[in-house]
């Protein structure tokens, strides 16, 4: 196991951006930069032992400073969408920037956490090599109340799991709903076609959305719909089905209601690339997960090695509280009370068949 720190680049104001690379005894490695606490690479073996980078990203600090698709970025204070760009907490209405279709807030823009340089510290632990990123978010930051201390820890374990632990404490009631926006392609980041890769999601229900991707409030059954991933199936099998939810989103971009007990860290999703034999299992203690098939990727910036990342080039498994949960009292609440701890873990485990 090892933790290697190098200089990744220099910001316009002279601040150094560091890169931390975690490597285990199997040769598996993952890299992260202090700009945004961003996950920049994941080298995982195929069935023949060949390593490939299975997350999309860029080759330079300049491109990560733009990063419109949020490659590898932790998203907070609130991941996903808040309808109408506003919410009410303790009788006070908070207005957010409407950066999504002119009506919603998406990923707490515009003051994104992945535009900021975080503090970082790497170390070896019993679980494996890890790096912890920390950030102070002041009261009013992004429009949210409360001074918040945030920590995100990535741990590469001995069994090729990448554990992400999120922690936040605020001095006022606020929203805490973090995710990681990595785009995965188990055939390798530069392989453009993910339609033959297979996905399983442990969810009997999902949250249908309107034409602006805000949940209607309904919890709908996946049974006998294209949203049913309870058995492993190819992504491309139903992605273009004559189904209103898929037509509005241009593919899969929805929140699944996970079956595990509240707060239990459980296997919740799986992806398989039959050609390479790579498998990725997703464990989380959060109640929901957005499965997104990169329908909106435009390929306007060159990816790693000059790769062109277009629509459906990869997929995301964004563990989360449901979209617009702060405005839907029937959904699990993303409200963090003053002084309480937001403490949650998501694990991406890499295997081969």
C-alpha positions, 0 to 999 in steps of 0.5 A: 500500500502507498500514498504518493503526493505530487504537484498537479498544477498551479492555480491562477492565484499561485495556489498549488494543486496537489495530486494524491495517488493511492495504490494497494498490493494488487496494483490497483490505484486511484488518484485525486486532486485537491481542486474539488477533492476530485477523483481523477483516475481508477486503474482496475484489472480485467479478467486477464490482469490488464489495468485500465482507467475506468473513470472519465476525466481530463489530463490537465488542471486547466480542463478540471477548472472547467469540468462542466460534467462534474467528472469525479467531483464530490457534489454538495451541499446538495446533490441533484436538483431543488425544484424552483431553486428554493426551499423553506427551512424553519419558516425562512425561504432560501433562494438558490441560483436557477441553473437547470432549465431556468427553473431548478437548482442543480448540484448547488451551482454556481459556487461549486465545491469542485471549483475550490482547492481543499486541504488534504492529508494522506495516511496509511490505515488498517483498512488501506491507503487513504486521503482526507480532504477538508473544506470550510463552507461559511454561512450563506455559501451557495445560498445555504444557512450555517457555517459548515466543516466538511470532510471527505475521505477516500480509502483504497482497501486491500480488496480493491474497494474505493470507500468514500466517507462524507462528514459534515457539521454545521452550527445551524440547521441546513441541508447535507446531501453529498454524492460523487459524480464519477462517470464509469466505463468498465471497458475503459474510459476511452471506450465509447459504447456502454450499451452492452454493459449490464446493470443491477439495482436493488430497488423495487421502486423509483421516483418519477420526474416531470419534464424538468427532472423534478420528482412528482412526489410519487413512489412508483413500482419498477415492475413491468417497466424499463426502470426494472433493474432487479435482474442484471440487464444490458443498459441498451436493452430498454434505454430507448423504450417508448416510455415517457420517463426515458423520453423526457430524460433522453435515457436513464437519469432517475432516482431509484428508491433502494431496498436496504434498511435506513442507514444500513451499508448494503450492496445496492447496485452492480455494473458488469462489462462482459467483454473485460470481465470487470465488475463494480459493486456499489454499497451505500447507507443512503436511501437513494441512487441516481443512475445516469447514462451520461445522456447530456455529455457533449464531448466539447472538451478533450478527455484523457488521452484525447478521448472524445466523451459523447452521450452514453459514453459512461454512467454514474451511480450517484448515491443520495437523498432523493432529488428535491427531498427538502421540498417533499416531506414524504421523502427521507429528509436531507436536513441536518440539525445544528450540531448533528453529524452528517456521516455517510459512506459509499463504496465502489468495489472492483472485481473480475468475473 
